[in-house]
Amino acid sequence: MASSSAFSSAFVAVPGINAAAGPVLHASSTRQPPVAFSLRGLNGTGATGSQPSHAITFSLLLGAVGVAVATSRSLSRRRQQRQLVASVTGARPQQRGQRGAVQLNAAPSAIGVLGGSAGVMQAGAGIRIAGSGSCAPSTVVSNDDLSRIMETSDEWISQRTGIRRRHILKPDESLGSISVTAAKRALEKAGIAAEDVGLVILATSTPDDMFGSAPQVAAELGARNAVAFDLTAACSGFVFGMVTASQYIRSGAVKNAVIIGADALSRWVDWSDRNTCVLFGDGAGAVVVTATEPENDSLLGFEMGSDGTGACHLTTASKTTAVDLGAGSEGLSNAGYETMTMNGKEVFRFATSRVPEVLTRLLARHEIDVEEVDWLLLHQANRRIMDSAAKRLGLPNEKILCNLDEYGNTSAGSVPLMLDEALRDGRVKPGQLIACMGFGAGLSWGGMLLRV
């Protein structure tokens, strides 16, 4: 914590978290209203949640909760601010000498600033998917095209993966441009103006800028009142982003949010390695979610997790060069990344076991019979993974939503791109239940039950 007398503190009120459970949320030392914080006392191996309790039992970078921001310029001012937060949220000041930290009780309201003016906001809302949009590059590369530059064939690729084509960004195109297009289409479908959006989350592992692309995307959208940040969780990114945005809405911090899943992994594959490069394409999908009555909540439940011991099976490792800094010291410079490497057998084994395991648990937890599931929407990685999951869940293949043959694996873009396609062509109808799951590098996974 910074010792400067001028700093901004972010306090978080999370409905459903009991103070006895022990999470402590720390104030940020930045001078602008921050959106990052740390959670302590939570289980970092997985997370589950459901609408009725509004419980948050997970820890995410740039946490998925309503933020209460107070600016202090002196010690006495900081004390006044803590008293104000406590009076509104029911939070008790931390007694262990940590400035700005608060111990939380379940609270129905919070003071918050997220890209706009402060105000007391009522918590407990549900979320509704108000609109969707997607965008893929116009350049299409078929399996036959690839067979001209490497030893492969349409039959070899399609039989093993289900992929026949993929869309690839041109050298002068950007991830940001397709992200903006997808988000604009989602806002148009929702009938919500960009200036009425309070939060923009860009789920991606391939931003145009290492520091993140979400703020630029939000600016191009015209979402001038929104706070925007990138979320990196590879192929699980869109599900993580949906859960994150839902918690901001449930807590009352924002009313409207845009979640974009987008990736350009074609820029990080080895185009001479037929085992990996044939799998990936570029694309973006987006949804607009808005606050609604709890009984109309679209997100019925979720489960998220990660296992870093499996990170080696799917990775794009950093590469650096040692430089002389004088006096016998060395540092690292010319930072970059290697091309992607993947242990296909291990990733396949992970996906075919984890997907049905998580979705079966989710359905049981919410007392939903598998026969009530209208659609199975999985990360578009491999058709055999989808077929295996459907079989183990007891779902017919006709309930699988799949556009893998056209786009390949678009990482964080795959789930929202498929969702938008199915909503627009009428396959997915209002009121239907979707069992959805993302999984991939990290290793990470996230499942959710959506009532559209």
ABEGO torsion letter per residue (X at the ends): XBABABBBBBBBBBBGBBAAAGBBBBBBABABBBABBBBBGBBAABBBBBAAAGBBABBBBGBBBBBBBBBBABAAAAAAAAAAAAAAAGBBBBAAGBBGBBBBBBBABBBBBBGBBBBBBBBGBBBBBABBBBBBBABBBBAAAAAAABBBBAAAAAAAAGBABBBBBBAABBAAAAAAAAAAAAAAAAGBBAAABABBBBBBABBABAAEAAAAAAAAAGBAABBBBBBBAEAAAAAAAAAAAAAAAAAGABABBBBBBBBBAAAABBAABAAAAAABBBEBBBBBBBBBBAAABABABBBBBBBAAAAAABBBBBBBBBBBAEGGBBBBBGBBBBBBBBBAAAAAAAAAAAAAAAAAAAAAAAGBBAAABABBBBBBABAAAAAAAAAAAGBBAAABBBAAAAAEBAEAAAAAAAAAAAAAAGABBBGBBBBBBBBEBOBBBBBBBBBX
